[in-house]
Amino acid sequence: MVLVFKLGVALVAANHGRSLHRARLSGHLPNLTLYEPPLLASLRELTIEPVKGSTSGDPGVGKTELACTLAEARFGEEAAIVRIDMSELQERHTVRVEERERVDYTWTVLVTQDTEIEALLGRLTDEIRSGSNGSLVGLYVYGSLVTGDFDKDRSDIDLLAVVDSDVDGETFDRLDRMHARFVEEHPAWEDRIEVAYVPASALWNFRTRTDQIAVISPGEPFHLKAAGKDWLINWYMVSEVGVTLHGPPPRVMIPEIPQSEFMEAVREQAEAWKEWVFKMRTPGAQSYAVLTLCRALYAHTHGRQASKRQAALWAQAYLPQWAPLIEQISLWLSEDQDEGTGDAAGLRETVRFVHDIAGRITGTGESAGPGASG
C-alpha cells in the first residue's frame, strides 16, 4: 500500500520509489526530490507495508501521479493508495531547485482559520520580502497567534525576519518606510506589529557575540539595537513553536537551544526584573511587568512557556494572595485603557509582586506579600 500525505507531499514505497523517482527526474518532472520522512517510526506501527521514501515538489508536477504509478507497479492497481489529508492543519510548501542547485523555499501557511489575519500575514510577508531588498532568508510568526489566546482587536503579531546581511543604510530606510506605509493602510494594526530583523550569522552565533539587529515593536519606532544571548528566550520560542511564512523551518536558522538553557535564561531574566521594575511607572508598563513575571513563574514551574493570559489565569489560582492584582491588571488590559500617567501606588505594588515572583524563581527568598511595607 502506498501512503499519500496531502501536504503537497506523496510518500512512496521503497525500491520502486527510488528507481522510478530517478527515471521520472530524467524526464518531465525535474522538480521532484526524494528524502527520508521522520514519520517512518510511527508508520511502522501500521499493518500496511512501511513507507521508505517520499517526493515533494511544486503543485501539479506529478507527485500524486508518481504515487499512483508506484502503487500500480508494486501492487497491481492505482487504488492501492491511502490518502491522509492534513493540508488544512499543517504547513504546505513547495520546493524549487534553481540552476545553481540552491534550494529556495516558498511557503503557504495556514496559521489561523481567520481569513483576515491570513491575508494580513500574506501582505506582511510580501512587504517584508520587498522591503528587505532581496536579503530575506526566513520569516517566522510566533507568540499568541501561534500558541493561543490571540485577540484580533488587541494582540500583537510577533515576527522574526532572518536576513543575509546587516539591516542598515538603504535597506533600513526601505523597511522603515514600508512599516510606516503599512500602518497607514492598516490603522487598526498601529503599534501592534513587532518584527525583529536579524542577520543570519548573528542569529546562529547569538550565544558568543552581540550584533546589531533592527526592531519595530509596540511603543517604539523602527530602530537598531544590540542583541545577543539576552534574546535567547525569544529564539527558543521561535524554534519551538514558530510557524514559517518564508524560508526553511526555524530550526534550520536557529542553533539548538536545550530546555535547560531556556530555564536558566528565565531565571536570569527574573533576576534582572528586580531592577527593571522601578522604571515601570505607568499602568501599561506595570501591566507588562506583572504579566511577564506570571509567564516566567509558569515557565519555571512547568518547563515551558505560556501565553500571557494563560499564565495570568494560572498564577491567580497558584498565588491567591496576588490574585486581586493580577485580576486588576487583566481587567485594565481588557478595557483597552490608555497608557496613563505615573501611578506611584501601582508601582509600589508592582515592585512587591516582581520581587516576590523573582525570589521564587531564583531561590533568593526575597518575597513580600501584597501591601507589605518597603
C-alpha positions in Angstrom: 0.0 0.0 0.0 1.2 3.5 -0.8 0.5 6.3 1.6 -0.1 9.8 0.3 0.0 12.6 2.8 -1.8 15.6 1.2 0.7 18.2 2.4 2.0 18.7 -1.0 3.9 15.5 -0.4 3.5 12.0 -1.7 5.0 9.2 0.5 6.0 6.3 -1.7 7.2 2.7 -1.2 10.9 1.8 -1.1 12.5 0.0 -4.0 10.2 1.1 -6.8 10.2 4.6 -5.4 13.9 5.0 -5.8 14.1 3.6 -9.3 11.0 5.3 -10.7 12.0 8.5 -9.0 15.3 8.6 -10.8 13.6 7.7 -14.1 11.0 10.5 -13.7 13.6 13.0 -12.8 15.3 12.4 -16.1 12.0 13.1 -17.9 9.3 15.7 -17.4 9.3 16.0 -13.5 12.5 17.9 -12.7 11.2 19.5 -9.5 10.7 16.3 -7.5 13.1 15.5 -4.7 13.4 12.3 -2.5 14.0 12.3 1.2 13.5 10.1 4.3 10.4 11.2 6.2 10.6 11.4 10.0 7.2 9.7 10.1 8.7 6.3 9.5 8.8 5.2 13.1 5.1 5.7 13.6 4.2 4.3 10.2 5.9 1.0 11.1 3.2 0.5 13.7 0.6 0.3 10.9 -0.4 -3.0 9.4 0.4 -1.9 5.9 3.9 -2.1 4.4 6.1 0.8 5.8 7.0 3.7 3.6 10.6 4.3 2.8 11.0 7.5 0.8 8.9 10.5 -0.3 8.6 13.0 -3.0 8.0 16.7 -2.8 7.6 19.5 -5.3 5.5 22.3 -6.7 1.8 21.7 -7.1 0.9 20.0 -10.4 4.4 18.5 -11.1 3.1 14.9 -10.6 3.6 13.8 -7.0 0.3 12.0 -6.8 0.7 10.7 -10.3 4.0 9.2 -9.3 2.4 7.6 -6.2 -0.3 6.1 -8.5 2.4 4.7 -10.8 4.2 3.2 -7.9 1.1 1.7 -6.5 0.3 0.0 -9.8 3.8 -1.2 -10.3 4.1 -2.6 -6.8 0.6 -3.8 -6.0 -1.1 -4.1 -9.4 -3.6 -1.2 -9.1 -3.6 2.5 -8.7 -6.2 2.2 -6.0 -3.6 0.8 -3.6 -3.2 4.3 -2.0 -4.2 5.6 1.4 -4.6 9.4 1.4 -4.3 11.3 4.7 -5.4 14.9 4.1 -3.6 17.3 6.5 -3.5 20.3 4.2 -5.7 22.4 6.4 -3.8 21.8 9.6 -0.2 21.8 8.6 2.3 23.8 6.5 2.0 23.4 2.8 5.2 24.2 0.9 6.8 23.9 -2.4 10.5 23.5 -3.1 12.2 24.9 -6.2 15.7 24.0 -7.2 17.3 26.8 -9.1 20.1 26.5 -11.7 22.8 26.9 -9.2 21.4 24.0 -7.2 20.3 26.2 -4.3 17.0 25.2 -2.7 14.6 28.1 -2.4 11.5 27.6 -0.2 8.2 29.2 -0.9 5.6 28.6 1.9 1.9 29.0 2.2 1.0 28.5 5.8 -2.4 28.2 7.5 -1.7 29.9 10.8 -5.3 30.6 11.8 -8.7 30.0 10.5 -9.3 33.8 10.4 -9.1 34.8 6.7 -8.5 38.4 7.6 -5.4 37.5 9.6 -4.2 35.1 6.9 -4.5 37.9 4.3 -2.7 40.3 6.6 0.2 37.8 7.1 0.4 37.3 3.4 0.6 41.1 2.8 3.2 41.5 5.6 5.3 38.7 4.1 5.2 40.3 0.6 6.1 43.7 2.0 9.0 42.4 4.1 10.4 40.4 1.2 10.2 43.5 -1.0 11.4 45.9 1.7 14.4 43.8 2.7 15.8 44.3 -0.8 16.2 40.6 -1.6 18.0 39.8 1.7 15.2 37.9 3.4 16.2 34.4 4.2 13.4 33.3 6.6 10.3 34.8 8.2 8.5 33.3 11.2 5.5 34.1 13.2 5.3 33.2 16.9 3.6 34.5 20.1 -0.1 34.3 20.9 -1.1 34.0 17.2 0.5 30.6 17.3 0.3 29.5 20.9 -3.3 30.6 21.6 -5.3 33.5 23.2 -4.8 35.7 20.2 -7.3 38.7 20.3 -7.7 40.2 16.9 -8.7 43.5 18.4 -5.8 43.8 20.9 -3.0 41.3 20.4 0.3 42.0 18.7 1.7 39.9 15.8 5.3 38.8 16.6 7.6 38.1 13.7 11.3 37.1 13.3 12.8 38.1 9.9 16.2 36.5 9.2 18.2 38.4 6.6 21.5 37.6 5.0 23.2 40.9 5.8 23.1 43.8 8.2 20.0 46.0 8.2 21.5 49.4 7.6 21.6 52.2 5.1 19.2 51.9 2.2 17.7 48.6 3.5 16.9 50.2 6.9 15.3 53.2 5.2 13.2 51.0 2.9 11.9 48.9 5.7 11.2 52.0 7.8 9.1 53.4 5.0 7.4 50.1 4.5 6.3 49.8 8.1 5.0 53.4 8.1 3.1 52.8 4.9 1.7 49.5 6.2 0.2 51.3 9.3 -1.3 54.0 7.1 -3.1 51.3 5.1 -3.9 49.2 8.2 -4.5 51.7 11.0 -6.0 49.0 13.3 -2.6 47.5 13.5 -0.7 50.6 14.6 1.7 49.7 17.4 0.7 46.0 17.1 3.3 44.6 14.7 6.6 43.5 16.2 9.3 42.4 13.8 13.0 41.7 14.7 15.3 41.8 11.6 18.3 39.6 12.5 21.3 38.8 10.3 21.6 35.0 9.9 25.1 35.0 11.2 24.1 36.9 14.3 21.3 34.5 15.0 23.5 31.5 14.6 26.1 32.9 16.9 23.9 34.8 19.4 25.5 33.0 22.4 29.0 34.2 21.7 28.6 37.7 20.3 26.4 40.8 20.3 25.2 42.2 16.9 23.0 45.0 15.7 19.5 44.0 14.8 16.6 46.2 13.6 13.4 46.1 15.6 10.0 47.7 15.4 7.7 47.0 18.4 4.7 48.5 20.2 5.6 51.9 21.6 8.9 52.1 19.7 9.8 53.3 16.2 11.9 51.2 13.9 15.4 51.3 15.4 18.7 49.4 15.7 19.7 47.7 19.0 22.3 45.3 20.3 21.2 41.7 20.7 23.0 38.7 21.9 22.3 36.0 24.5 19.7 38.2 26.1 17.4 37.2 23.2 17.6 33.5 24.0 14.0 33.2 25.2 12.7 34.8 22.0 14.8 32.5 19.8 13.8 29.4 21.9 10.1 30.3 21.4 10.6 30.7 17.6 12.4 27.4 17.5 9.8 25.6 19.4 6.5 27.0 18.1 7.4 29.4 15.3 5.4 28.9 12.0 7.3 29.5 8.7 5.9 32.2 6.4 9.0 32.2 4.2 12.2 30.2 4.0 13.2 26.9 5.7 11.9 25.8 9.1 13.1 27.9 12.0 15.4 25.2 13.4 17.5 25.5 10.2 18.3 29.1 11.2 18.4 28.8 15.0 21.0 26.7 16.7 19.6 24.1 19.1 18.6 25.5 22.5 18.2 22.9 25.2 15.3 23.3 27.6 17.8 23.6 30.5 19.3 26.6 28.8 15.9 28.2 28.3 15.1 27.7 32.0 18.4 29.3 33.0 17.5 32.3 30.8 14.2 32.5 32.6 15.9 32.7 35.9 18.4 35.3 34.7 15.6 37.4 33.3 13.6 37.2 36.6 16.6 38.4 38.5 17.1 41.4 36.1 13.4 42.4 36.5 14.1 43.2 40.1 15.9 46.3 38.8 13.9 46.9 35.6 10.6 47.1 37.5 11.5 50.5 39.1 11.2 52.0 35.6 7.6 50.8 35.1 5.9 54.0 36.1 2.7 53.9 34.0 -0.2 51.4 34.3 0.6 49.9 30.9 4.3 49.3 31.9 3.2 47.8 35.2 0.8 45.5 33.5 3.6 44.3 31.2 5.8 43.7 34.2 3.2 41.7 36.1 2.2 39.5 33.1 5.9 38.9 32.2 6.6 37.6 35.7 3.5 35.5 35.6 4.8 33.9 32.4 8.3 33.5 34.0 6.9 31.7 37.0 4.8 29.5 34.8 7.8 28.6 32.7 9.9 28.0 35.9 7.2 25.7 37.3 6.2 23.8 34.1 9.3 23.9 32.0 7.5 25.6 29.0 6.2 29.0 28.0 2.6 30.0 28.1 0.7 33.0 26.7 0.2 36.0 29.0 -3.5 35.2 29.5 -2.8 31.5 30.3 -0.1 32.4 32.7 -2.1 35.1 34.4 -5.1 32.7 35.0 -2.8 30.0 36.3 -1.0 32.5 38.6 -4.2 33.7 40.1 -5.0 30.2 41.3 -1.4 29.3 42.2 -0.8 32.5 44.2 -4.2 33.6 45.6 -2.6 36.4 47.6 -1.7 38.1 44.4 -5.0 37.3 42.6 -6.5 40.8 43.1 -3.5 42.5 41.5 -3.4 40.1 38.5 -7.1 40.4 38.0 -6.9 44.2 38.2 -4.1 44.1 35.5 -6.1 41.8 33.3 -9.2 44.0 33.6 -7.2 47.1 32.8 -6.0 45.4 29.6 -9.4 44.1 28.6 -10.9 47.5 28.9 -8.4 49.0 26.4 -7.3 51.7 28.8 -4.9 54.4 27.7 -1.3 54.0 28.7 -1.8 56.5 31.5 0.5 58.7 33.6 2.6 58.0 36.6 1.0 55.7 39.2 3.1 55.7 42.4 0.8 53.3 44.3 0.6 50.9 41.4 4.4 51.0 41.1 4.9 50.1 44.7 2.6 47.1 44.4 4.1 46.0 41.1 7.6 46.2 42.7 6.5 44.0 45.5 4.9 41.5 43.1 8.0 41.4 40.9 10.4 40.9 43.8 8.2 38.1 45.3 7.9 36.2 42.0 11.6 36.8 41.1 12.6 35.4 44.5 10.5 32.3 44.0 12.1 31.7 40.6 15.7 32.5 41.6 15.5 30.9 45.0 16.7 34.1 46.7 13.7 34.2 49.1 13.2 37.9 48.6 9.4 37.6 48.7 6.9 40.1 50.0 3.1 39.8 50.1 0.6 42.4 48.8 0.5 45.5 50.9 3.8 44.8 52.7 5.8 47.8 53.7 9.0 48.6 51.8 
